[in-house]
Amino acid sequence: MQSSLVSLSNDLSKLVEEFQSHVVAVHARGHYPSSGVHWRPGFIVTADHTIRQEEDIQVTLPGGKRVDAILAGRDSGTDIAVLKVEGMGSSAAHAGGGDPVPPCGIGELALVLGRSPHSGPNASLGVISAVSGPWQTWRGGRLDHYIRLDAALFPNSSGGAVVDCRGRLLGIATSALSRIAGLAIPASSVNRVVDALAEKGYVPRGYLGIGVQPVAIPNALRTSLSLTGKSGVMVVKVEPGGPAERAGVLLGDILVGIGGTQLEHIEDLQSFSDSGVIGKSFEAKLIRAGETREVAITVGERPATKVRPPTEK
């Protein structure tokens, strides 16, 4: 038993040693820094909620040197921010994670690795307590998987690396997307968002130009219209000149489907808008005056606030 524990301890120590060279401290808020991962050559990935300033950002490298960083892009929906740092070299963390199948199982061990500019690397150990498929965050973004951790997250852990017991980088840690536990933002989601942020500075999402709220559909109406869903989303706002208005959508319409996606909850509409639909036309099924109708909506791009370019010093 003792030898097994020593062996486990040694293996965990080796993982920390291997990955700590890719973890930095990020100085973008008061009080204490967060952590970040050297994800790609010249790019640091961290948790967006820890970025409280868009200028005068610095990172502390593994060797202790403190250097300037530029905010290349951020996405609050997935809690991912990308920093550009010069002179970091080409040795970045290996983030395989492109496979849509979660590379971990419930009960498997996971390490959360962060960095303090004062005490250096820090680590916490726990198990993966829950795993599921695609998940819509309360901030409106989409993660490829929901991966919940029971490892302790220290004040500077968010943005740090999450490594599984096989030595694979699962993603980055965040304390901002769940009220009950820390999560790992999956590597596949990070890669997708980093691609978008590196290209545009923001993550493009579909835009219909409507405000909605969930509403129950009476059983008698469901039966008469041969609907399978028990609810839909009622249009309570239509943006002038937006895609929905141009398609003829009216206040009070109840959307029950679009592009083959059944709409029963607001999250269903958010997931549809976050799935590469910009510029494409879809048939939307709705209830109006007790009857079902179909209208063709061409999805626009949601207006986004881009990161301001750094000021000259």
KEKE-3310 file (N, C-alpha, C; in steps of 0.2 Angstrom, whole numbers, plus 5000, padded with zeros to 4 digits):
npx = (5004:5009:5020:5013:5006:5017:5022:5011:5012:5024:5022:5012:5020:5029:5020:5017:5029:5031:5021:5021:5030:5023:5014:5009:5009:4996:4994:4981:4971:4966:4973:4976:4985:4979:4980:4988:4989:5002:4997:4998:5012:5017:5005:4995:4982:4969:4957:4943:4935:4944:4951:4952:4956:4960:4972:4989:4993:5002:5012:5019:5032:5037:5051:5052:5053:5045:5034:5027:5010:4998:4980:4973:4960:4944:4931:4917:4906:4911:4921:4934:4950:4962:4979:4993:5010:5026:5042:5041:5045:5043:5039:5025:5010:5004:4989:4979:4964:4955:4946:4929:4924:4924:4939:4940:4934:4921:4926:4940:4957:4962:4973:4975:4984:4992:5000:5009:5016:5024:5026:5028:5024:5009:4998:4983:4974:4961:4945:4937:4921:4909:4903:4897:4889:4888:4887:4878:4883:4879:4882:4880:4888:4895:4901:4910:4910:4904:4913:4916:4925:4932:4942:4952:4950:4961:4963:4971:4969:4961:4961:4972:4981:4972:4975:4974:4975:4982:4991:4987:4982:4968:4961:4957:4956:4941:4932:4921:4910:4901:4891:4893:4905:4922:4926:4932:4937:4935:4948:4946:4936:4943:4952:4944:4938:4950:4954:4944:4946:4959:4958:4947:4946:4935:4921:4911:4893:4877:4863:4846:4839:4828:4819:4815:4805:4802:4787:4773:4764:4747:4739:4728:4730:4742:4738:4729:4738:4747:4759:4774:4782:4781:4782:4787:4796:4791:4790:4795:4801:4806:4819:4820:4823:4830:4835:4824:4813:4813:4810:4797:4792:4782:4778:4773:4772:4775:4789:4793:4802:4817:4826:4826:4829:4822:4813:4811:4816:4825:4838:4839:4838:4849:4859:4857:4860:4874:4880:4887:4879:4878:4873:4866:4851:4836:4821:4809:4798:4782:4770:4755:4741:4734:4737:4750:4764:4777:4792:4805:4821:4835:4850:4859:4874:4878:4880:4896:4907:4923:4940:4949:4962:4979:4985:4997:5013)
npy = (4994:5006:5008:5009:5021:5030:5028:5034:5047:5051:5050:5060:5071:5071:5075:5088:5094:5093:5100:5113:5121:5127:5135:5151:5166:5178:5195:5205:5211:5218:5215:5200:5189:5179:5163:5157:5148:5143:5141:5141:5144:5159:5163:5165:5157:5161:5163:5172:5180:5184:5195:5211:5222:5230:5235:5237:5224:5211:5196:5184:5174:5156:5156:5167:5179:5195:5200:5211:5209:5208:5210:5199:5195:5191:5181:5181:5172:5159:5160:5163:5170:5177:5180:5189:5187:5192:5183:5171:5159:5143:5132:5126:5121:5104:5102:5092:5087:5089:5080:5076:5067:5066:5066:5059:5052:5050:5051:5049:5054:5071:5085:5102:5115:5130:5146:5156:5173:5174:5162:5153:5138:5130:5117:5107:5093:5082:5073:5070:5075:5075:5073:5078:5080:5092:5109:5123:5138:5149:5161:5162:5156:5141:5126:5111:5100:5097:5097:5094:5098:5092:5096:5108:5125:5138:5156:5160:5150:5150:5149:5141:5126:5111:5094:5077:5060:5053:5061:5071:5086:5093:5105:5122:5129:5135:5146:5152:5148:5140:5138:5129:5122:5120:5121:5112:5120:5113:5107:5106:5115:5127:5127:5130:5142:5150:5150:5158:5170:5173:5176:5186:5193:5191:5180:5175:5175:5168:5179:5184:5194:5196:5196:5184:5173:5159:5149:5139:5128:5125:5109:5106:5114:5109:5096:5099:5105:5095:5095:5090:5095:5102:5116:5132:5146:5162:5177:5192:5204:5213:5217:5232:5231:5219:5202:5193:5202:5206:5194:5193:5190:5192:5201:5191:5179:5162:5153:5137:5129:5128:5127:5113:5111:5108:5120:5123:5129:5144:5141:5132:5140:5148:5138:5135:5147:5147:5139:5139:5146:5158:5169:5159:5152:5148:5138:5143:5137:5142:5147:5156:5165:5153:5144:5135:5141:5144:5152:5159:5163:5172:5170:5183:5191:5192:5208:5213:5217:5223:5220:5234:5241:5241:5256:5268:5270)
npz = (5000:5004:4995:4984:4985:4986:4973:4966:4971:4966:4952:4950:4954:4944:4933:4937:4936:4923:4916:4923:4917:4907:4912:4917:4927:4928:4927:4928:4936:4951:4968:4967:4956:4942:4933:4918:4903:4892:4877:4863:4852:4857:4862:4876:4886:4896:4910:4906:4915:4924:4919:4921:4916:4900:4896:4900:4904:4912:4912:4922:4919:4919:4923:4931:4926:4922:4910:4897:4890:4877:4875:4865:4862:4868:4876:4884:4885:4885:4894:4891:4887:4877:4877:4870:4869:4867:4863:4869:4864:4856:4862:4868:4878:4875:4868:4864:4863:4852:4849:4849:4859:4876:4885:4897:4912:4924:4941:4938:4942:4943:4940:4945:4939:4944:4945:4955:4957:4967:4975:4965:4955:4959:4964:4964:4969:4963:4959:4944:4944:4937:4921:4905:4889:4876:4882:4888:4894:4908:4904:4891:4881:4872:4878:4873:4881:4898:4911:4927:4942:4957:4963:4973:4970:4970:4974:4963:4954:4943:4925:4925:4921:4917:4920:4916:4923:4914:4909:4900:4893:4898:4898:4903:4920:4928:4939:4937:4930:4936:4950:4960:4959:4953:4936:4921:4906:4891:4881:4867:4866:4869:4859:4848:4851:4853:4840:4833:4841:4838:4824:4823:4835:4842:4846:4834:4833:4830:4825:4828:4831:4840:4856:4868:4878:4888:4886:4891:4881:4879:4882:4873:4862:4858:4854:4844:4834:4832:4839:4847:4857:4874:4876:4871:4864:4866:4857:4862:4859:4845:4835:4825:4808:4809:4807:4810:4809:4796:4791:4794:4807:4821:4836:4850:4843:4844:4844:4839:4833:4823:4809:4810:4823:4838:4848:4864:4875:4881:4880:4870:4859:4860:4859:4845:4839:4841:4833:4820:4811:4804:4791:4784:4778:4786:4790:4800:4812:4819:4830:4827:4831:4834:4824:4815:4807:4794:4792:4783:4789:4788:4796:4805:4810:4827:4835:4841:4854:4850:4856:4861:4852:4858:4866:4861:4869)
capx = (5000:5014:5024:5008:5005:5023:5022:5006:5014:5030:5019:5009:5025:5032:5016:5017:5035:5031:5017:5022:5034:5019:5009:5011:5004:4993:4992:4976:4966:4969:4974:4980:4984:4976:4985:4987:4993:5005:4993:5001:5017:5016:4998:4993:4975:4967:4950:4941:4933:4950:4954:4948:4959:4962:4978:4994:4993:5008:5012:5025:5034:5040:5057:5051:5053:5038:5034:5020:5005:4992:4974:4971:4953:4941:4924:4914:4902:4915:4926:4941:4953:4969:4984:4999:5016:5032:5048:5040:5047:5039:5037:5018:5007:5001:4982:4975:4957:4950:4941:4923:4923:4928:4945:4941:4929:4919:4930:4947:4960:4964:4977:4974:4990:4992:5006:5009:5022:5029:5028:5029:5019:5005:4994:4978:4972:4954:4943:4932:4915:4904:4905:4892:4890:4888:4884:4877:4885:4874:4885:4878:4893:4894:4906:4909:4908:4903:4918:4916:4930:4931:4949:4951:4953:4964:4962:4974:4969:4957:4965:4977:4980:4969:4979:4971:4980:4986:4996:4984:4979:4960:4958:4959:4951:4938:4928:4916:4904:4897:4891:4894:4911:4926:4925:4937:4934:4938:4953:4942:4932:4948:4955:4939:4938:4956:4954:4940:4948:4965:4956:4943:4946:4929:4918:4905:4887:4871:4858:4840:4836:4822:4819:4811:4804:4798:4780:4770:4759:4741:4738:4723:4733:4747:4735:4726:4743:4751:4766:4777:4785:4776:4783:4791:4799:4787:4794:4793:4804:4808:4823:4819:4828:4834:4833:4817:4808:4813:4806:4790:4791:4779:4777:4768:4773:4778:4794:4793:4807:4821:4832:4826:4830:4816:4814:4807:4819:4829:4845:4839:4839:4856:4863:4856:4864:4881:4882:4889:4873:4878:4873:4862:4843:4832:4814:4807:4791:4780:4762:4752:4733:4731:4739:4757:4766:4784:4795:4812:4825:4843:4853:4864:4879:4877:4885:4901:4912:4929:4945:4952:4969:4983:4987:5004:5016)
capy = (5000:5012:5009:5012:5029:5033:5028:5038:5053:5052:5051:5066:5076:5072:5079:5095:5096:5093:5105:5119:5126:5130:5139:5158:5170:5184:5201:5209:5213:5220:5210:5194:5187:5173:5159:5156:5142:5144:5136:5140:5148:5167:5165:5163:5157:5162:5164:5179:5184:5187:5200:5216:5228:5228:5237:5236:5217:5208:5189:5181:5168:5151:5158:5172:5186:5198:5204:5214:5205:5211:5206:5198:5194:5188:5179:5180:5167:5153:5162:5162:5176:5176:5186:5188:5188:5191:5180:5165:5153:5139:5126:5127:5115:5100:5102:5087:5089:5091:5074:5078:5063:5069:5062:5058:5048:5052:5047:5049:5060:5077:5090:5109:5118:5137:5149:5163:5176:5174:5156:5149:5134:5127:5112:5104:5086:5080:5069:5073:5073:5075:5074:5077:5082:5099:5112:5130:5141:5154:5167:5162:5152:5134:5121:5105:5096:5099:5093:5097:5096:5093:5099:5115:5130:5143:5162:5161:5144:5151:5150:5137:5120:5105:5089:5071:5056:5050:5067:5075:5093:5093:5112:5127:5129:5141:5146:5157:5146:5136:5141:5124:5118:5123:5117:5112:5122:5108:5109:5107:5122:5132:5128:5133:5149:5153:5151:5164:5176:5175:5179:5192:5196:5190:5174:5177:5171:5170:5184:5184:5201:5195:5194:5179:5171:5152:5149:5133:5127:5121:5103:5106:5117:5104:5091:5101:5106:5089:5097:5086:5099:5105:5123:5135:5153:5168:5183:5198:5210:5212:5222:5235:5229:5213:5196:5191:5207:5205:5187:5193:5187:5197:5201:5186:5173:5157:5149:5130:5125:5132:5123:5106:5111:5110:5125:5123:5133:5149:5138:5129:5145:5150:5133:5135:5153:5146:5132:5140:5147:5165:5169:5154:5153:5142:5138:5143:5135:5146:5147:5163:5165:5146:5140:5135:5144:5143:5158:5158:5168:5172:5172:5188:5190:5196:5213:5211:5223:5220:5222:5240:5240:5245:5263:5269:5272)
capz = (5000:5005:4989:4979:4987:4984:4966:4964:4972:4961:4945:4951:4954:4937:4929:4939:4933:4915:4914:4926:4913:4902:4916:4919:4931:4924:4931:4924:4940:4958:4974:4966:4949:4940:4930:4911:4900:4885:4873:4857:4852:4857:4865:4883:4887:4903:4911:4904:4921:4928:4915:4923:4912:4894:4895:4905:4907:4912:4914:4925:4916:4923:4925:4936:4922:4921:4903:4895:4886:4874:4875:4858:4861:4874:4875:4891:4885:4887:4900:4888:4885:4874:4877:4865:4872:4863:4865:4873:4861:4852:4867:4871:4880:4870:4869:4859:4864:4847:4848:4853:4865:4882:4886:4904:4915:4931:4946:4937:4945:4938:4943:4943:4940:4943:4946:4959:4955:4973:4977:4960:4953:4964:4962:4968:4966:4964:4954:4939:4948:4933:4914:4900:4882:4875:4888:4887:4900:4909:4901:4884:4877:4872:4879:4870:4886:4904:4915:4934:4946:4965:4966:4976:4966:4974:4971:4957:4950:4937:4920:4925:4917:4920:4917:4918:4926:4909:4907:4895:4895:4897:4897:4908:4925:4929:4945:4936:4926:4940:4957:4965:4959:4947:4929:4916:4900:4887:4876:4861:4866:4869:4852:4844:4853:4851:4832:4832:4844:4834:4818:4823:4841:4846:4844:4830:4835:4826:4828:4825:4832:4844:4863:4869:4885:4888:4887:4890:4876:4881:4879:4868:4856:4856:4851:4837:4830:4832:4842:4852:4863:4879:4877:4865:4866:4864:4855:4866:4856:4838:4833:4819:4803:4811:4803:4811:4807:4788:4789:4795:4813:4825:4843:4852:4839:4848:4840:4842:4829:4818:4805:4812:4830:4842:4853:4870:4881:4878:4879:4864:4854:4861:4856:4838:4837:4842:4829:4814:4807:4802:4784:4782:4779:4790:4791:4807:4813:4824:4831:4827:4830:4835:4819:4814:4801:4793:4789:4781:4792:4786:4802:4805:4815:4833:4836:4846:4856:4849:4860:4858:4851:4863:4865:4860:4875)
cpx = (5004:5017:5019:5007:5011:5024:5017:5009:5020:5027:5016:5014:5028:5027:5016:5024:5035:5027:5018:5026:5030:5014:5012:5006:5002:4991:4987:4970:4970:4970:4978:4980:4980:4982:4983:4991:4996:5002:4996:5007:5015:5009:4997:4985:4974:4959:4948:4939:4938:4953:4950:4951:4961:4969:4983:4994:5000:5007:5019:5027:5037:5047:5057:5051:5046:5038:5027:5016:5000:4986:4972:4964:4950:4933:4921:4909:4905:4920:4933:4944:4960:4973:4990:5005:5022:5038:5047:5043:5042:5036:5030:5015:5004:4993:4978:4968:4953:4945:4935:4921:4927:4933:4946:4934:4927:4924:4938:4950:4962:4968:4975:4981:4990:4999:5005:5016:5027:5031:5029:5023:5015:5000:4989:4976:4965:4952:4938:4925:4909:4906:4899:4894:4890:4884:4883:4878:4879:4876:4883:4883:4891:4901:4905:4907:4908:4908:4919:4921:4929:4938:4948:4954:4955:4962:4965:4974:4965:4962:4971:4976:4976:4972:4976:4977:4984:4991:4994:4981:4972:4958:4961:4954:4948:4933:4921:4909:4899:4897:4892:4901:4915:4925:4931:4934:4938:4943:4950:4939:4937:4951:4950:4938:4944:4957:4950:4943:4955:4963:4952:4943:4939:4926:4911:4899:4881:4866:4852:4836:4829:4824:4814:4810:4800:4791:4777:4764:4753:4741:4733:4726:4738:4744:4732:4731:4748:4758:4768:4780:4780:4777:4787:4793:4795:4791:4791:4796:4807:4812:4821:4825:4832:4832:4826:4812:4807:4810:4799:4788:4788:4779:4771:4768:4777:4783:4794:4799:4811:4826:4832:4828:4824:4817:4809:4809:4823:4836:4845:4840:4846:4860:4863:4861:4871:4884:4884:4884:4873:4878:4869:4855:4840:4825:4812:4800:4788:4772:4760:4744:4731:4733:4747:4759:4774:4786:4802:4816:4832:4846:4859:4869:4878:4882:4889:4905:4919:4934:4948:4959:4973:4985:4995:5007:5023)
cpy = (5006:5013:5011:5019:5033:5034:5033:5046:5055:5054:5058:5072:5077:5076:5086:5098:5097:5099:5112:5124:5129:5135:5146:5161:5176:5189:5206:5211:5214:5214:5204:5192:5181:5169:5159:5150:5144:5139:5135:5145:5156:5168:5161:5163:5157:5162:5171:5183:5187:5193:5206:5223:5226:5230:5236:5229:5215:5200:5188:5174:5163:5153:5164:5179:5188:5202:5206:5209:5210:5207:5205:5197:5190:5186:5177:5174:5160:5154:5161:5169:5174:5182:5184:5191:5187:5187:5174:5159:5149:5133:5128:5120:5111:5100:5098:5089:5090:5086:5076:5073:5065:5064:5060:5055:5051:5047:5047:5055:5065:5082:5097:5113:5126:5140:5156:5166:5176:5167:5151:5144:5131:5122:5109:5098:5085:5075:5073:5070:5072:5076:5073:5080:5090:5103:5120:5133:5147:5161:5167:5158:5145:5130:5114:5099:5099:5095:5097:5094:5096:5095:5106:5120:5136:5150:5163:5155:5145:5152:5145:5130:5114:5099:5082:5066:5052:5056:5071:5081:5093:5100:5116:5127:5136:5141:5150:5155:5141:5138:5135:5121:5122:5118:5117:5114:5117:5111:5110:5113:5128:5133:5131:5141:5153:5155:5157:5170:5178:5178:5185:5196:5195:5183:5176:5172:5173:5175:5184:5190:5200:5194:5189:5177:5164:5153:5142:5133:5123:5114:5102:5109:5112:5099:5093:5102:5101:5091:5092:5089:5102:5113:5125:5142:5158:5174:5189:5205:5208:5218:5225:5233:5223:5207:5193:5196:5206:5199:5188:5191:5193:5196:5196:5180:5168:5152:5142:5126:5130:5128:5116:5105:5113:5115:5125:5127:5138:5146:5135:5134:5147:5145:5133:5141:5152:5141:5133:5142:5154:5165:5164:5155:5147:5143:5138:5142:5139:5145:5155:5162:5158:5142:5140:5138:5143:5150:5157:5164:5167:5175:5177:5186:5195:5202:5212:5217:5220:5223:5228:5238:5244:5252:5264:5272:5276)
cpz = (5000:4998:4983:4979:4985:4977:4963:4965:4967:4954:4945:4951:4948:4932:4931:4936:4926:4913:4917:4922:4907:4906:4918:4924:4927:4928:4927:4929:4947:4962:4972:4959:4948:4936:4922:4908:4893:4880:4866:4857:4852:4860:4871:4883:4894:4904:4910:4911:4925:4925:4917:4920:4906:4892:4901:4908:4907:4914:4917:4923:4921:4926:4930:4932:4921:4915:4902:4890:4883:4874:4868:4857:4868:4873:4882:4891:4887:4892:4897:4886:4882:4874:4873:4869:4868:4866:4870:4870:4858:4856:4870:4873:4875:4872:4864:4859:4859:4846:4852:4858:4871:4884:4893:4906:4922:4936:4944:4940:4940:4943:4940:4944:4939:4945:4950:4957:4961:4975:4972:4958:4959:4961:4967:4965:4968:4959:4950:4942:4943:4926:4910:4894:4882:4880:4887:4893:4901:4906:4893:4879:4877:4873:4876:4875:4893:4909:4922:4938:4953:4968:4968:4971:4970:4971:4964:4952:4943:4931:4919:4921:4921:4917:4920:4921:4921:4906:4901:4897:4893:4895:4902:4913:4926:4935:4943:4932:4930:4947:4962:4965:4953:4941:4925:4909:4895:4882:4869:4860:4866:4862:4848:4845:4851:4844:4830:4835:4840:4828:4818:4829:4845:4843:4840:4832:4831:4829:4824:4826:4836:4852:4864:4877:4884:4889:4886:4885:4878:4878:4873:4861:4853:4852:4844:4832:4829:4834:4847:4858:4867:4879:4871:4868:4862:4862:4858:4864:4849:4836:4826:4814:4804:4806:4804:4809:4799:4786:4790:4802:4817:4832:4845:4848:4844:4844:4843:4838:4824:4815:4808:4820:4834:4847:4858:4876:4877:4876:4872:4858:4854:4858:4848:4836:4837:4838:4822:4809:4803:4794:4781:4783:4782:4790:4798:4808:4819:4825:4831:4826:4830:4829:4818:4807:4800:4790:4788:4784:4790:4792:4801:4810:4821:4834:4842:4847:4855:4854:4857:4857:4856:4861:4865:4867:4873)
residu = (MET:GLN:SER:SER:LEU:VAL:SER:LEU:SER:ASN:ASP:LEU:SER:LYS:LEU:VAL:GLU:GLU:PHE:GLN:SER:HIS:VAL:VAL:ALA:VAL:HIS:ALA:ARG:GLY:HIS:TYR:PRO:SER:SER:GLY:VAL:HIS:TRP:ARG:PRO:GLY:PHE:ILE:VAL:THR:ALA:ASP:HIS:THR:ILE:ARG:GLN:GLU:GLU:ASP:ILE:GLN:VAL:THR:LEU:PRO:GLY:GLY:LYS:ARG:VAL:ASP:ALA:ILE:LEU:ALA:GLY:ARG:ASP:SER:GLY:THR:ASP:ILE:ALA:VAL:LEU:LYS:VAL:GLU:GLY:MET:GLY:SER:SER:ALA:ALA:HIS:ALA:GLY:GLY:GLY:ASP:PRO:VAL:PRO:PRO:CYS:GLY:ILE:GLY:GLU:LEU:ALA:LEU:VAL:LEU:GLY:ARG:SER:PRO:HIS:SER:GLY:PRO:ASN:ALA:SER:LEU:GLY:VAL:ILE:SER:ALA:VAL:SER:GLY:PRO:TRP:GLN:THR:TRP:ARG:GLY:GLY:ARG:LEU:ASP:HIS:TYR:ILE:ARG:LEU:ASP:ALA:ALA:LEU:PHE:PRO:ASN:SER:SER:GLY:GLY:ALA:VAL:VAL:ASP:CYS:ARG:GLY:ARG:LEU:LEU:GLY:ILE:ALA:THR:SER:ALA:LEU:SER:ARG:ILE:ALA:GLY:LEU:ALA:ILE:PRO:ALA:SER:SER:VAL:ASN:ARG:VAL:VAL:ASP:ALA:LEU:ALA:GLU:LYS:GLY:TYR:VAL:PRO:ARG:GLY:TYR:LEU:GLY:ILE:GLY:VAL:GLN:PRO:VAL:ALA:ILE:PRO:ASN:ALA:LEU:ARG:THR:SER:LEU:SER:LEU:THR:GLY:LYS:SER:GLY:VAL:MET:VAL:VAL:LYS:VAL:GLU:PRO:GLY:GLY:PRO:ALA:GLU:ARG:ALA:GLY:VAL:LEU:LEU:GLY:ASP:ILE:LEU:VAL:GLY:ILE:GLY:GLY:THR:GLN:LEU:GLU:HIS:ILE:GLU:ASP:LEU:GLN:SER:PHE:SER:ASP:SER:GLY:VAL:ILE:GLY:LYS:SER:PHE:GLU:ALA:LYS:LEU:ILE:ARG:ALA:GLY:GLU:THR:ARG:GLU:VAL:ALA:ILE:THR:VAL:GLY:GLU:ARG:PRO:ALA:THR:LYS:VAL:ARG:PRO:PRO:THR:GLU:LYS)
# end
